[in-house]
Each structure stands twice: as structure tokens, then as C-alpha cells.
Amino acid sequence: MNLLKALAKVGSMTFVSRILGFVRDTLIARVFGAGMLSDAFIVAFKIPNLLRRVSAEGAFSQAFVPILAEYKSQRSFEETHSLINRVATWMGMILVGVTMLGMLAAPLIVALIAPGFTADHAKMQLTIELLRITFPYIFFISLVSMAGGVLNTYNKFGIPAFTPVWLNVSMIVAVLFFADHFAEPIKVLAWAVFFGGFLQLIFQIPFLKQIGLLPKFELKRDDEGVWRILKLMGPAVLGVSVAQISLIINTVFASFLKTGSVSWLYYADRLMEFPTGVMGVALGTILLPSLSKAYASRDDIEYSQLLDWGLRLTFILAAPAAVALAVLSAPLVVALFHYGKFTGIDVLMTQQALVAYSVGLLGLILVKILAPGFYARQNIKTPVKIAVFTLVTTQLMNLVFVFGLDLKHAGLALAIGLGACINASLLYYHLRKAGIYHLQPGWLIFLVKLVVALIVMGVVLYYVKGETTAWLQFGLIKRLLYITGLVSLGAASYFATLMLLGFRPRDYIRRVIH
């Protein structure tokens, strides 16, 4: 299998999802702005979304995929299918309980996550109602993530990458055609989340059936594989929870800041998630099964070379994205969100958060490449220790940036970004220290050429982007055409410089046997 081709496929599917995500967020910004309504929905959606990242995409995937890859490599198809059946059975039963408990405890959860909302009864009550509607999303999306882990392990990368499209489609259709039918239009978004989760699950079922691995009910208490996954999930939950706790604490801080702070951080984060998803998630998705197979085969050379390949691609793709987000922060926010109730002040505040986030973009994506280097070896403890240290450091930076330097919501974004850089640095250090990863030849000249290309691109974009005041006067079509032209110009100048310096796409083709 050609990993570069697989990356392009996953990245393109993720790209489609992210573009639709921007359409979705543009509509939400236009209809609901950045105020009380949007703050309430964002907090309500954030809670099941955080649980999804902890239980499904986070701890579960880190524990499940390496064990599943081992079963696929060393055991029969029937044994592998039985493992999937038993994991799905236990997971489904647990998720039903978690969903019911979450809906009952909604008032307490909102009070803990956004204590600043308690001062506004209407805002608090609305958030509770929205949370009760969105909470079942955790049931659907957790099963979706499990199905995605199976499909990825069997090299069906495109299906899980495309699946999130259905959530965006659900929300877009809801805002366009159903919002006016609700006494409180913001509730249409909560119901769209519910149905979006259901659609994602239904979409993956035919593909699981196609490879003969559609889960069936099979309950067994003493299954070896299930217990191994549960044992790995314990520290994995802690490790992933640390990152999500950091985001929750940021929401707590933001709930006490000026109304709109939660929304400004959300919109900036959405722009950050575009390169993080297209590159970081895509690379991590295809690397984890390949690394797991290399570890199961005891092929240390292949393991190290796979990590090196992932790191070089990350620098090539993530570094220019970070520079572009910082330089084009205002044009991007204006082009995507400055419509309807999203005001000029909202543009400025979101821009500040985006610039702060961009500082840590490379670190955020590197974590998604370096952490699988431990997960594939079924070593969860080391990333957990690093994550705990990062959490403490991030919160100390929050205190300094928000209360000491008065950077307000932008300080929260900056702390997250710098924390990611610390996390990535420590992961890299421990991979090298343990002898898991060895630098391949040519890194110094690689980085020198990369910096030259980044400088060229940054200078070109800075002098061509124009003034923010001019962008505010542009209409929708002109904004979209201009921002597309700027992004294309930046990409052209960057990759042209790399080509002149000797970079060739064929040098990054990597094949693995599955």
C-alpha cells in the first residue's frame, strides 16, 4: 500500500468535510452571531464532543486499533471478528448508560463546565435544554469511531474520513430549512447534531458488512482481547482526558469573560481544526495501523522510518499552514464569518484568538504523529505523564496570560498552542531517549530549505493581502474569490520554492505491506 496515496485520499475526504464545516459555521455565524445563543449551543455541543474525543477517538482508538492490528496479523479472521463483536457489545451497553446519566445530570454538568452561565438564568436554562438534546450524540459517534477503527485497520481509510460530512450536511440543512419552524431557532442545531450522529453510524454499516465485520451481539465477560483493550484504556482515558480537561478549563475561564468569548474561541478553533484535521488526523489515522503492524512484526527499522516519514511530511505541510493562518488571519475570518449578526468587533476578537492559536499549530499536529509512536507499542503511560505535565503548564500559562498580562480570550488560545508545543517536544525527547525513533539522514538541510520557502511565502502573502478595512467592504463573492486567490498564491510560492531547492513529491512515496 502506498501511504502517500492513502494520505492524499484521507486528506481529500477530510478536506471535503472541513469545507462543509466552514459552510456550516458561516451559516451559524450569520444567523446567530457571537452572543448568548451561540455561546449556549457551543457549550452544549462541546460536552458530548469532548466525551467523544476522550472515549471514542481518543482512549478507545489508542487501545483498540493496536490490539485489532495484532489480531489481524497473528490470528484468524473468525477470532478477529469475535473480538469486534464483543467490544461492540460492551461498548454499546456502556454508552446507553452514559447517555442516560448525562441527560439526567445536564444541570450539574453545565454548572461545572460553564459556571459563569449561572449568573444568567435564561442562558443557563437554554444550555441545559440544548445539552439534553445533543447528549445522545456520544452514543452514535462512539460506535462510529469504533467502526472507523475497524475500517482503517483494513485499509478502508476513505470511508471514516468522509463520514463526518454527514454531521455538517445535517446542520446545514437544519439551519437553511428548519430553523424558522422552531420557537427557539437555536434548538434546530441541537437536533441536527442528534440526527447527524445517527446518519454517520448508518453510513458506515454497509462498508463493515462488505468486509464481513459487521458487529453482532456477543457477550463474554472473560474475553482476553477485551480485557487487554480495557487495561490499555485506563491510562489512555487519563491521557486523553488531560488534553480535554485543558479545553474544559478554557471554557470555564471564557465563561467569566466578556459575552462572545466562547464563540470567538470556537470560530478561531474551527479555522485551526482545518489543517489539524486535513493533515494531523489524516497522518495519524494511516500511521497508527502501519506502526502497530511494524511493532507486531518486531520490525524496528520500519517503525523508525515510518515515524521519520510522518514527521517530515508534517513539517512540509503544517509549517506553511501555521504561517498562512497568522498572516491571513483577518482576511480568513472576514471571508468566512463576517455576515449577518457577526460584527466587525467579532472579526477582531476572533482574529486575535486565531493568531494566538497559530503559534501552536505545528505542535498540535506533531502530537498526532508522535503520540501514535507510543500507542502502537501499547505504551500509554509515557504520553499520559507528558500530558499531565502539559496540563499543569498550560493552566499556569492561562493564569499568566489572562490575569497577569490581560490577554483575555486570546491568552487562552495562546496557552493551548504553547502547551501543544511543549507536549510535542517531550514526546519527541522520550521517543529518542527510548531508542524507538532514530533520525534519518538529511534533516538539517531539509529544515534550512523549509525555512527559506516559509520566508518566501510569508513575505508574498504579507504584501499582497491588503488592509482589513478593505476586506470588510467586500461582498461575499469578492471575499471568497480573493481569499481563494491568496491561498493559491501562497501555496504556489511555497511549493515552487521547495521545487527550486530540490524537493520532489516522489521522495516521500512510502509503501507498506498489509
N, C-alpha and C positions, 0 to 999 in steps of 0.2 A: 504494500500500500504506500502511495506517495503522500507523505504527511503534509507537504506544501499544498498539494491539490486538495487534501482534506481540510486544511486550514482555510483555503480560499472558499470552499463550499460552505463550511460552517460560518465563516465571516460574512459571506454574502447573504446567507439566510438571516443571520443576526442583524445585518445592515438593514434588510427589509423591515424587520421587527422594530428596530430603533427609529427608522424614518417614520413609520406609522405611530410610534410612540411620541415623536415630535408633533405630528399632526394632532394626536390626542391632546397633548399638553397645550398646544396652541389654542385649540378649541376651549379647553378648560380655562385657560388664562383669559380668553376673550369673553367668555360667558360669565365666569365667576370672579375674575380678577385675582388679587392677592390680599384677601381680607379675612373676615371671620369665617365665612362659608368654606373657603378653600383651606384655611388652617384646620378647620374641624375635619374635613374629609381626609386631608393628608395625614393627620394623626391617626384617624380611624383605619386608614388603609395601611399605614406604616406598621401597625401592631401585628396583623396576620402576616404581613410581608416579612417582618423581622423573624417571626417564628418559622416562616418558610425557609429563610436563609440559614437559620440555626438547625432545624430538624431535617429538612429535605435536601436543599442544595449544599448545605454545609456539612454538618456532622454525619448525616446518613450517607451522602455520596462518598465522603472520605473513608468511611468504614466499609461500605457496601461494594464499591467498584473494585478495590484491590482483591477482596475475597472472591468476588464473582469472576474476575480475570483469572485468578488461581484455579477456580473450579473449571472454567472453560479450558484452561491449558492442561490440567492434570487429571480431570475426572470426566466421566461420561456425560452425554447430553441429558440423560434422564436424571442424574444426580444434580446437575446444574439447574434443570427445570424445577426439581423438587425444592431446591434452595429458594428459588424465586417465589414459588407458591407459598412457602412457609413464612418468608419475610413479608410478603404482601398481606398475608392473613393477619399476622401480628400487628403490622403497621396500620392496617385498616381499622382493627378493633381499638387500638390506642388512639387513633385520630378521632374516632367518633366521640370518645370520652373527653379528649382535649377540646374539641369543638363545642360540646355542650357546656363544659365548665367555663370556657371562655365567654360564651354568650351570657351565662348567668352572672359572671363576675365582671361584666363590662364596666359598671360604675367604678369599681375599685381599680381596674386596670387603667382607665383614663386618668383617674386621680393620681396614680403613680407615675404614669408616663408624661402627662402634661399638667402638673399641679397648678400651673399658672392659670389654667382654664377655670378653676374652681371659683375664681372671683367673678366670673361672668356666667350666671346660671343658664342662660339661653345657649351659649356656646358649649357649655359642659353637657347639657342635655342632648343637643344635636349630635355631638361627638359620640355619646353613648349609643344613640339610636343608629348612627352610621356604622359603628363598630359591630353591633349585633347583626347587621345585615352582611357585613363583609367577612365576619369571622369564619364561616364555613369554607371560605377560600383556602384556608390552611389544609382542610381535608383533601380537596381536589388537587391542589398544587403539589402536595407532598407525594401523592400517588403518581402525579405527572413526572415528578423528579425521579422517582424510582424507575418508572418506565423509561425515562431518558437515560438513566444509568445502564439499563439493560441494552437499549438500542445502541448507545455509544460503545459499549464493550463489544458488540457485534458489528462495529464499523458503520452503523446507520446514523452517522453524525448529523446529516441534514435535517432529519425529522425532529429531533429535540430542539435544534437551533431554530426551526421555523415555528414550532409550537406556540411561543409567546405572542405571535402575530394575532392569535385569536382573542387574547385579552384586549389588545389595542383596538381590534375591529369592534369588539363588543362595546367598548367605551365610546368610540367614535360614533357608532350607530345610535347609542343611547343619547348622547348629547345632541345630535342632529335631529333625531326624530321623536324622542320620547320625553325630553326634559319638560316641555310645556304641559305634559299630562300629569305632572306631579304638583301637589300643593306646595311642596318644598323641593324645587328642582334639583338641588344638590344631591338628593337621595337617589336620583337616577344613576349617579356614578357608583354608588354603593351596590345597587342591584346589578350594574354592568360588571362589577368585579366578581360578584357571585356567579353570574352566567358565563363570564369569561373563563373562570376556573373550570367550570363544567365542560365547556367546549374544548378546552385544552386536553382534558382527560379523554373525552370521546374521540378526539382526533388521533390519538396515539394507539388506540386499541387495534385497528386493522393491521398496523405495522408489527405489533407484537404477535398477532395471530399469524402473520405472514412468515415469521421466522420460527413459529412453533413454540413461543414462550409466553403466551398469554396466561397470566397467573390464574390459578384455581384455588378454591378454599382448601387449605391443608393445615390442620392444627397439630403441632407436635411440640411438647414442652422441652424435650432434651436434644433438640437438633444441634449438632456440633457447629455447623456453619452459622446458624442464627446466633448462638451464644458467642461465637468469635466476633461477629459483627457488633453485638451489644457491648462486648467488652471494649472494643475499639471506639464505639460511640460515646462511652462515658467521658473519656478525656477529650474526644472530638467536640462534644457538646459544650464543654467548658471552653475549649479553644475558640470555637466559632462564636460562642456567646460573648466572649470578651470583646470581640470586634463589634457585635451588635449592641452590647451594653454601652459601648462608647457612643454609638449613634443615638441610643435612647437618652443618654445623659445630655447629649447635644440638644435633643428635643426638649428636655427639661429646662435647660438653660434658655433656649429660644422661646419657650412658652412664657417666660418672665420678661422678655424683651418686647420691643415695640410690635404691635399687631402687624402681621405681614412677614415677620422674621422667619417663621416656619415655612411660609410659601417661598420666600426669596431663596432660602437654602435648598428647598425642594427643586425649584426650577434650575438653579445652578448645578445641583447634583444630577439632574436629568441630562444636562449637557455633558457632564463628566462621565456619566454612565455610557454614553455613546462609544467613545474609544475604549472604555473599560470592557464593555460587552463585546464589541466587534473584535477586539484584539485579545484582551486578557482572558475573558471567559472562553473564547474560541480556542486559544492556545492551551489553556488549562484543560479544556474538555478533551482535546485529542492527545495531549501529553500523558494524562493520568493512566488511561488503559495501556498505552505503549510502555510507560515506565513500569507499571505493575507487571506486565509480561516479561520485561527485561529482568526485573528482580526475581520473579518466579523461576526464570531460566538461569539465574545466577550469572548473568552477562553484565559485569561491572563496567566494561568498556563501552558497550552500547548505552548503558544507563547514563554515564557521564557525558557521552556525545549527544544524547537526546537533550539533556539539560542545557548544554552549551548551545545547541541549535536554537532552543527556545529562548534563551537569553539574548542571543544576537538578533533574532527577529523582533524581540520586544524592544530593544534599543532602536532598531531601524524604524519601527512603526509607531512606538509610543512617544519617543522624544519629540518628533515633529508635531505630534498631536498636542503635546503639552505647550510647546511654543506657540502654536497656532491659536489654542484656546485663550492664552494670555493676551496675545497681540490683537486678536479679533473678538475679544470678549464683548465689547459694546455692540458691534455690528451683528454678532450672533444673537444676542439677547433681543435686540430690536427686531431683527428679521423674523425670529421665531415666536416671540411672545408679546410684542408691543401692539396689541389690538384691543378694541373694546374697553374693558374695565382695567386693563393692565397699563398703568400710567407711566409717565416719564420717571417719576421717583422710583417706581418698581424696577424700571430698567437699570437705574443707577445702583440700587441696592443689590440686585441680582448680579450685576457686573462685578461688584466688589467681592461677592462670595465666589464667583467663578474664577477670578484672578487668584484668589487665595487657594482654591481647590487645585488649580493647575500646577501649583508648586509641587504637589504630591502625586500627580498623575502617574509619572514613571514608577514611583514607589508602589502605588496601588496595583498597577499591572504586574510589576515584578513579583509581588507577593503571590499572585495567582500562578506564577510559573515556578517559583522557588518552593512554596509550600507542598505541591504535589511530589517534590523530591523526597519529602519525608513520608507523606501519606502512602505513596506507592510501596514503601518499605514497611508499612504498617507501624510506623513510628509517629504517634500522635503527640506524645508527651513533650518533645522538644518544641514544636510550633506552639503548643499551649503555654509553655513557660515564657516564650518570647512574646506571645500575645498578651499575657498578663502584665508583663513589664511595659509593653507598649500602651496598654490601657492606662496604667498609672501615670506614665509620662504624658500621654495625651491630655488627661484631666488636669495635670499641673500646668500644661500649656494653656488649657482653657481658662484657668484662673488668672494666669498672667495676661493673656491676650484680651479677655473680655472685661475683667475688673481692673487689672493693672494698667494696660495700655488703651483701654476703652475702644477696642476694635469692633465691639458689638458682634453681630451675626457673622461678619467676615472673619473674626477671630476664631469662631467655632470651626469654620471651614479650613482655616489655616492649620489649626491644631490637628484636624483629621489628616490633612495632607502630609504634614511633617511626621506625624505618628506612623503613617504608612511607609515613609522613607526609612524610619528607624527600624520598623518591622522587617522590611526587605533586607536592610543591611545586616541585621542579626541572623536572619535565615541564611543569607549567603555565607556569613562567617562560620556558622556551625556546619553547613554543608562541606565547606573546605576543611574545617578542623577535623571532621569525622572521616575525611578521605572519600566521601561519597561523590564529590564533584571535583574534577581537575580541569583547569583552564586549558583550552585547546590553543594552539599557536596562532599568533596574529592579532591578539586583542588590542595592543597599543596602537598600531597603525589603523586598525578598524575604528577606534574611538576618535583618533585625530581626524580622519576623513569625515566621520559623522558630525563632529563639531563644526567643521568647515561648511558642510551642507546646511546645518541648522542656522548658522550665522547668515548665510546667503538667503535662505527662506525668510528668516525673521526680518531682515532689512527690507526685502522686497515687499512683504506684507505691511510693514510699518508705514512705508512711504506711499503705498497705494490705497490703503483702507479708507482714508478721508476722515472728516470730523464726525463725531457722534451727532451733533446738531443737524447735519445734513441727512444722516440716516433717518432721523426722527420725522423728517418731512417727506420721505419717500413713501409711495404706495406699496401695496402688497407685492405686486408683480415685480416692480423695480427692486424692492428689497431682496426678493428671492433670487432674481437674476444676478444682482450684484454679489450677493454672498456666495452663490454658486461659482461665479467667476473668480472671486477672491480665493476660495478654497482650491479651485482648479489651478490657479496661478501659483499658489503656494506649493501645491503638490508637484507641479511641473518643474518649478525652480529647484525644489529639494531633490527630486529623483534625477533630474538632469545633471545636477552637480555630483550626485553619487555615481552616476554612469561615467562622467568625465574622470572621476577619481578611481575608476576601475571596478565598481560594484556591478555584479551581474546576477540576475534572478536565478540562473541555473546553479550558482554556487550554493544556494540554500534549499535545493531539492534534497529531500531526505526520504528514503524508503525503509519501511519496516515490514517484517513478515508476520501476518496474523493467521 
